Amino acid sequence: MKNIYFAFYYMSEIERFQIPGPYPQDERLLGLDTSLPSLSYPICCRRTAVQIAGINPLISTASPRYPIQEELYKSRDEQADSRIILTEASPDFSVFLTLYKQYIYRKDEDSLIKGRYNVHERGTDMKVYPMESFSKSALRELSGDPGFWKDPSLPFGQIRLQQYLANPYADEDDILWLFSRSEEGIIAYLGMVQDYVWLKGRRQKINWITSQWVHPSLRGTGLGDEQLRKARACNEHFAGNSGTPISQGRALKYHGMRKYTERARSFYLCNLNASILQDFGLLNPMVKAVLPLGQAILGAVYKLKLRSWLRSRQPCQIKIEQLSQLDSESLAFLAGFWPQDFAIHSPESFEWRSNNLVNTPRLKGIEAVRKTYFGNLGFSQQVFNLKLLNEGEMIGYLNLVITDKILKLPYFYLNSDYAEQFMTFLGKVVLHNEIQAIYSQHPGFNSLMQEQRFPRLYTKSYQMPVLISAALEGLEPGKIVQDGDGAF
């Protein structure tokens, strides 16, 4: 029985896969024995080889029941071979035949026959996009070059990049961004934010995966998977606290990540909010036309409801002190809460996070030089770092952000004895600042919203897992991932 070896030379690695005969009729072009045609052509290959060759594992189907992606990635061992079955009835069959003609190594003749063309499954030229890595020091140097900012496809502006560069936990040689480029510009990118956690009694540096994006026309080609493999090569200790269900599902299934915990990402609606409607794809022209009227009616209804709830409660005794930086009393108070957090906080890292430059507001009506798919992009932003005091005693600390009338609590620390007082305080904040929605993933805060029956018109909530790499097995369970930690 003849054997054919396909060799794909990519990134200085030879990817080989073997195809045992018999072979399809089309192979007479190669002078192969086709006297025993078969309806099934098993291939044993390394997973990346088929991706690089042009078969799209997200779209291709080996049979109606078994997607190729299930076979390609069923093993978590990146070097392991995975078995794929292609048949004449498969939509991949014509691509499979193309591969015969593309790179062919005949073992018995010890010769390489190479075709003159590469074909992607979608019928266009298949290309390999090299991935560039940028360290903190390299990005700092590039940011001072005016020519660097001429690229409209950059995934960040100067303010957002400064937030990455200011991270006190990032060393000069740490990789902060990965880019893939085409002739048109950047077509895929991934950011990494350095942090520390306690792992088996010692400080462990980790990378938070943030701002991962692939151009829509190239999704399903393996670029996103290659980004995660490159991120793991930068630091095998990495985590993610945000992402689409598809991307998180792939990270769990194909990249060896584990679920550390799961948080309810909750929106408590006090009125209609244009930003939230747009995020959920509901802000169509008709909705835009009736939105002002709807907001006026629902806003009046909600205020009546909120005032009634406040009258039923004890008067709020909490007072606030606004800070520009942590004082000694705040540091002493936070020191009692920080051990409960997933991430290790220092005064420097906490202030860097609490005063996140990404919260800089946008200007309405004027188009920006470049757009990003990530970050707080509100037209109105207010950031408050607040000490909560009751009769002179510090009982809580809040990093409170109001973005386009959406109230967020990136950092929430509260003495549990004052839970009822705090919710009354929150009601007054919502009432007097015309808040249209409250957003939180903090499990303690979300529990208070339920227990204290804080008034709202509607609640939209869905589960968002926090994922960790296999190297972070052994993390103490039950730690709190604050909303301000992780990706931004």
Salt bridges, closest charged atoms under 4 A:
GLU13 OE1 - ARG46 NH2 3.42
GLU15 OE1 - ARG46 NE 3.08
GLU70 OE1 - LYS253 NZ 2.61
GLU71 OE1 - LYS74 NZ 3.32
GLU78 OE2 - ARG229 NE 3.34
GLU78 OE2 - ARG232 NH2 3.60
ASP108 OD2 - ARG106 NH2 3.71
GLU109 OE2 - ARG106 NH1 3.49
GLU132 OE2 - ARG181 NE 2.64
ASP151 OD2 - ARG181 NH1 3.09
ASP171 OD2 - LYS205 NZ 2.82
GLU172 OE1 - ARG140 NH1 2.63
ASP174 OD2 - LYS205 NZ 2.43
GLU183 OE2 - LYS127 NZ 3.90
ASP195 OD2 - ARG353 NH2 3.67
ASP225 OD2 - ARG250 NH2 2.43
ASP225 OD1 - HIS255 NE2 2.81
GLU226 OE1 - ARG229 NH2 3.04
GLU262 OE2 - LYS259 NZ 3.49
GLU321 OE1 - LYS387 NZ 3.56
ASP327 OD2 - LYS387 NZ 2.94
GLU329 OE1 - LYS387 NZ 2.58
ASP341 OD2 - HIS345 NE2 3.31
GLU434 OE1 - LYS405 NZ 3.86
GLU473 OE2 - ARG258 NE 2.83
GLU476 OE1 - LYS479 NZ 3.74
ASP483 OD1 - ARG263 NH1 3.64
ASP485 OD2 - HIS345 NE2 3.26
